[in-house]
Each structure stands twice: as structure tokens, then as C-alpha cells.
């Protein structure tokens, strides 16, 4: 057996022993040994192999699979710029805590810095975005290599998951020949420990518990990537605290969850009367500036962080950081919670009245109605810019759905592929809410080979002919350059894009038609056309109506 085949066989086998179920492969020559090993594993039913011709789309597909399943997914590519195209997804995985095993094939050392074809410097290619990065080394037919390869993979698997999940990078150099030579002999058995993976990686020992002083005037904030959500939502409910949850925190359910805190916290009088004694943050918040202002003004801001080397504190207001917090049950007067809930209901009703008065399709109403219309058990993958913010402002509390977004680095790239990956890993119906620029940025994600699995995914594309979020930012006042450098209009026919990829297409003509239009099975595109200027006006009306309702309630 040639060394390239031996190394690839062992690497793939050890990943499967560790628990890998999915791998994403972008075709290439230098990665041929890994491709053949993965193909053989798929043929025996040991792995689900996903093949993509575009490394960037493939990497975001793997990101979506790993993000939804919580299990490391292997990304495999050839050498050169192919490996560089994994970089955006690796950054997103690093920032959002998604476990990936990135395996880049490489030329051997003697070909580097010689001008050899498809040869670049791949050592530590992803910098600090990788939890761990190592050179596997050129394989050699000598005793001890199998133990080294297997322990290396086991370590990578463990580091991708603990203490905080993220990407790890194995750079594997292969000399030719790259395909099996017919000789099955090797200097030592390729099999590892028959009882399982080479090394059992155990979770770190939990840290000490921080006991929060008993108080009714507390608030639980839940942001992206939150862990142990149900436990802490239940504890906050028992303590009589309101829960301010961003949609992708997946804690917006139950009687204590608010849906209009973005508007409440924009009313200075309300904020002054509702200063919490303690705020506990779970996950990474960052969608709402008024919410971040609340964190900045908090007397006591406790951040939960499983990894005490990294914790989310975007406004640098944390007073304590702990891996585990105990929120005590507090009995007695519930005026604190009632006041928050009454204001929340008033603001939500005012916003609903504004949205329902417009029969045409609007972006915030689409977000609100979409969440309401989804069947139980659904997954909603949303773009990280305007769609997730619309959800944050108008999504009403409900159970039975899961909301996801690439908010680690909040990039526009790879969202179609991420949504497809998440849908393939999800056991129920799946939907995605994307803006037109995000959709077009990754339309290559729609390229699916004839032998690859197709998701049950409806992609709802808000087409406002450009970057809608900029119309809500100060840049909108720069009328002369605005359209050219911020609005960035396009003239792409989305129906033609769908047809080019063989994907079903429907158009949402009226807001009330949403449940009918999103119905169906398989991969499909729903286009919702909106106007950026009208959307900016509608958001201003929502804010004005919500603030007026809260002030009227406080005055009464």
C-alpha cells in the first residue's frame, strides 16, 4: 500500500470511530487519497458524503450541518487556493463556536517555494480562526505512523468540541502515487484500538457555581450560541424575571419571554423606571442597540461562559464571568414582571396594528407572519443582517421551532449553503429567510450534483433590489453616493436563477398569501419583492407607534 492511501484510510477511519457522520468534499487531484477513502466509507454506509464543486459553498454546507447537529463535520479539499476558499466558513465557525475538522491536502515540502503548480503556504493558513492547526507530515511506511495518525485525529476531534466548539485544521501533505497501487501490505496493522476511538476525550470538569443574590428585579438576556437555554429560562421564570431573547437564542417562548424589548428599551422613561439590579447574559447578544445599552447600564452584569478563556461582552460591561450560575427562586410581589409584560403587550399590539394596515408584502410583517405560520418542529435559518433584526423586533413568543443564523462573524457569505446544510441535518421541515444580496452572494450553493441529497427547504428571498439595511443606517442621508456604494442595486431575475438550477420558484404577491406560498416539499425558492424606501418608512412608523403605546401605558 502506498503511504498516501494508508494515511487517508487511517484518517477517515479514525474520524468515523470518533463519531463523524458527515463529510463534505470539494474535488481535486492532491486530495484524491482522502476522496477515495471517503467514497469507500460511504459505499459501506459509514458516512454521509456531500460533494460540492465550489469549496466556499461546500465549507458553508459543512458549517450548516455541524451547526445544526452539534457534531464535527469534516471539510476536505485539494491544495492551493481551494484551501483558501474555506477561510470565510472557518472564521464563522470560530466566531460562532461550530465544530469543524478542516483537512487540506498539500504538496510535500520539496515542492513548496519552487513555483510548483497549486502550491501555496498552507501552514497555519487560517491563523487564529482555528482552535488548533497542525501539519500531519508526509506519510512514511514505518512502524509508529498509525498510532501517530490516530492520536492526531482523536486530539483534533476533541479540540473541535471542548471546551468550546470550533474549527481545527489538519494539513496533510501527500506524495505521489495518489491512488491505490493494488498492494495491500503495510509495515504494521492499519486498524486502531478495536474498542473505539484511539483516545477518549472527556469534557472539562465544570467550574464552581456562581450564586446570584435573590432579587425580583433581574433580567435574563439570551443571545446567539446560548447553551443550557431551557434550564436558565426555567430558573428566570421561577425568579420572576423577564426573558429578553434574540430569535437565534431560541429562548423566546413561555409567559416570561418578551417580543418588543427593542422598542421598550428605546423609551428613556421606561428604561429609567426599569433598571435591573442584575442582568444575566447567556450567549452572545448584538442585534439591538437598545439592548446593548441596557447591558452597558446594568449595575451587575453576569456573563455565563463555559470557556473562561473566552466570553461574550460586546460592550465590556461584565462584572462577573462564570461557567455556571444559580438563579434563586424568589417569591412575593410580581409587579416587576407584570410591568415589563404589560409594556411589551402594548408595544407589540401597536406594531401589529401598523403592520396589518399594509396589505402589500413588507419585510417586518413577512418575518412576523413566517414564524407564526411555520409548523411545529420547523427550522428557520435566517440571514445575519436585516432578516434576523426584523425577527428580533416582531417575532412573537412561540414554542416548537428552532431559529439559526451565522451570527458568529455575521457575514453575508455562504448563507444558501449553510441553510442547505442545516436543513440536511434537521429532522423536520426547514425554511430560510434571506435578503437578495445574501442569496445572490451564494447562489452557487444551489448547485447540487445528481447523486447528492436534496433538502426539504423553502428559501424565502426578500428582494428589495439591494442592501436594505443601509436604508436604516446613517449612510442613507448621503443621497448622492448612497445607491452606488451602499444600496448596490442589481437587475438579477431570481426566477431565472431558480430555473437555471432546476429549483422550484413561487412569488409572494400579497402578505396574506404567505402560508399558501411556502407550502410544499423539497428545495424551492419564494421571492418576496419589497421597496427599500417604503421599508425604512415602515420601521419608523413601527418605532413611533410602539414608543407612543408604552408612554401612554406609563402615563395611565
C-alpha positions, 0 to 999 in steps of 0.5 A: 500500500502506498503511504498516501492511501494508508494515511487517508484510510487511517484518517477517515477511519479514525474520524468515523470511530470518533463519531463523524457522520458527515463529510463534505468534499470539494474535488481535486487531484492532491486530495484524491487519497482522502476522496477515495477513502471517503467514497469507500466509507460511504459505499459501506454506509459509514458516512454521509458524503456531500460533494460540492464543486465550489469549496466556499459553498461546500465549507458553508454546507459543512458549517450548516450541518455541524451547526445544526447537529452539534457534531464535527463535520469534516471539510476536505479539499485539494491544495492551493487556493481551494484551501483558501476558499474555506477561510470565510466558513472557518472564521464563522465557525470560530466566531460562532463556536461550530465544530469543524475538522478542516483537512487540506491536502498539500504538496510535500515540502520539496515542492513548496517555494519552487513555483510548483503548480497549486502550491501555496503556504498552507501552514497555519493558513487560517491563523487564529480562526482555528482552535488548533492547526497542525501539519500531519507530515508526509506519510512514511511506511514505518512502524509508529505512523498509525498510532501517530495518525490516530492520536492526531485525529482523536486530539483534533476531534476533541479540540473541535468540541471542548471546551468550546466548539470550533474549527481545527485544521489538519494539513496533510501533505501527500506524495505521489502515487495518489491512488491505490497501487493494488498492494495491500501490505503495510509495515504494521496493522492499519486498524486502531484500538478495536474498542473505539476511538484511539483516545477518549476525550472527556469534557472539562470538569465544570467550574464552581457555581456562581450564586446570584443574590435573590432579587425580583428585579433581574433580567435574563438576556439570551443571545446567539450560541446560548447553551443550557437555554431551557434550564436558565429560562426555567430558573428566570421564570421561577425568579420572576424575571423577564426573558429578553431573547434574540430569535437565534437564542431560541429562548423566546417562548413561555409567559416570561419571554418578551417580543418588543424589548427593542422598542421598550428599551428605546423609551428613556422613561421606561428604561429609567423606571426599569433598571435591573439590579442584575442582568444575566447574559447567556450567549452572545447578544448584538442585534439591538442597540437598545439592548446593548445599552441596557447591558452597558447600564446594568449595575451587575452584569453576569456573563455565563461562559463555559470557556473562561478563556473566552466570553461574550461582552460586546460592550465590556460591561461584565462584572462577573464571568462564570461557567455556571450560575444559580438563579434563586427562586424568589417569591412575593410581589410580581409587579416587576414582571407584570410591568415589563409584560404589560409594556411589551403587550402594548408595544407589540399590539401597536406594531401589529396594528401598523403592520396589518394596515399594509396589505402589500408584502413588507419585510417586518410583517413577512418575518412576523407572519413566517414564524407564526405560520411555520409548523411545529418542529420547523427550522428557520435559518435566517440571514445575519443582517436585516432578516434576523433584526426584523425577527428580533423586533416582531417575532412573537413568543412561540414554542416548537421551532428552532431559529439559526443564523451565522451570527458568529462573524455575521457575514453575508457569505455562504448563507444558501449553503449553510441553510442547505446544510442545516436543513440536511441535518434537521429532522423536520421541515426547514425554511430560510429567510434571506435578503437578495444580496445574501442569496445572490452572494451564494447562489452557487450553493444551489448547485447540487450534483445528481447523486447528492441529497436534496433538502426539504427547504423553502428559501424565502428571498426578500428582494428589495433590489439591494442592501436594505439595511443601509436604508436604516443606517446613517449612510442613507442621508448621503443621497448622492453616493448612497445607491452606488456604494451602499444600496448596490442595486442589481437587475438579477431575475431570481426566477431565472436563477431558480430555473437555471438550477432546476429549483422550484420558484413561487412569488409572494404577491400579497402578505396574506398569501404567505402560508399558501406560498411556502407550502410544499416539499423539497428545495424551492425558492419564494421571492418576496419583492419589497421597496427599500424606501417604503421599508425604512418608512415602515420601521419608523412608523413601527418605532413611533407607534410602539414608543407612543403605546408604552408612554401612554401605558406609563402615563395611565 
